[in-house]
Amino acid sequence: MASTAVQETGQSEQVLAATNIPWKPKHNPWLVALTVTLATFMEVLDTSIANVALPHIAGSLGASQDEATWVITSYLVANAIILPASAYLTTFVGRKKFYMTCVVIFGIASAMCGFAPSLPILIVFRLIQGAGGGGLGPSEQAILADTFEPRQRGQAFALYGLAVVAAPAIGPTLGGWITDNYDWRWIFFINVPIAILSLILTTRMVEDPPHIVAEVAESKRNGLRLDYFGFALLAIGFGSLEFVLDKGQEDDWFGSHIITFFMVACAVALVSLIVWSLLSLRRGDRPILNLTLFKQKSFAVSFVLLFVLGFSLYATTVLIPQYVQTLLGYTAELAGLVISPGGVTIMLMMPIVGILIGKVDPRIMITFGFTCLAASLLLMHQEMALDSSFKTIMWLRIIQSISLAFLFIPINTTAYNGIPRSQNNDVSGLMNLARNIGGSVGTAFVATMLARRAQAHQNYLVGHLTSGNNAYQNRINSLAAFLQSGSGAGSGNHADALAAAQANIYNMLHSQSQMLAYLDIIAVLTVFCACMIPLVWLVPRPKGGGDAPAH
């Protein structure tokens, strides 16, 4: 059995044996949880906080708005590369040292971003910052999984959920406030004291469990044998994928040779990575991606569900601010305020769900979460209009946020069912990858659907504005008469009044076509989330407490 386990995971018998050694952290687990959540919250916040500052960054550094978007793209690309590789890299230096190294890189890169004198230098340091930040989320989740007993993981993941779910909602509001009241450079400088505090606390509070110590000792005995080819495939695959998702709509997808090239590179690299990982397992080496986890039905289904959750969360987080700014005339700060109560709701709900997870079948909670999410999206489809009030939109976001809390914790908890403790790092890396890629796909989906469906609706509506359409002619004439009479703003001769009336109607049709496009997006999201409900019940019924044996 031991030899089979070694062949399946690429881990030695000594590492697998160390998994069975009883271990508890020296410090209070909740102090450990608070320590590692600090830096992760800071990192996830940085994925969205810079969005609203892009116009200020472009103006300050003498760049165009399109060039400034590379500040976001560079961070996401580096982040996507390190996320799945974090478990593999941990085996060489230990999880605590890897986590602290990531915090140091992130903190120094943040400071250098703040001091950047030009856009190219800022982009370089954003790449470095993204690489450092990419290891924080998976490391924290793995630390929590090892620090807490299985029956307490739900409550621990509730704290983790506050960082990765609430931060994207808070980011745009905080970024807008800092940029408006201080300077865009402070969105990077605020990371530095948090990174220093995180380092001090991590040094005192966090420690590696026996199986991590055994992995590091084995790496030292065997010498540093990095899988350079596997890492190169991973970097090309996920880096290209993130680039395509971020720039696809902007460059007209496959109408662009650059997007087509990177999409082909992504497909070839990821297929090669899968083959290379399987060959590594056959040789008895530890692969850079542990694909054997997908043999576990609970993990495989949880991976898909978290992808959908990330898709829905980021899609709506992008959609609502765009809707209120472009159609309702909200400022950036007001757009942030309309979704902020949703972030507060998640923060309030996470501890409640964390307590319930130990008492209620996670599958029931996930089913409730997706049902509530689909229902909230359906309600959004019915209530969102060109005259929706601030209060209406705020409550729609709050209802949706309740469902997100009932999804994040149970899905992450379920992913660890039946998984040996020695593979906790691999689980956390892949689950964070699912959420991250899901969010990128969701963002790209909104951008693409909005542009294309708005154009389709506008073409349809404009097609009815003909001289033979009596309703259109009556509307034009009545509006022109109103403008010409002097009651409106555009009084003057009849020709000018007709032109103004026609322009007014075209503007109304443009807004209406945009509104219909938003409703189309929400309809697709509703169906997508509803389809996840039957999938939940493919997960085996969770068995009471304890990790899976090490084989």
Summary of the structure (lengths in Angstrom):
residues: 551
radius of gyration: 25.6
end to end distance: 6.6
largest distance: 91.6
contacts: 1978
relative contact order: 0.12
helix: 80%
strand: 0%
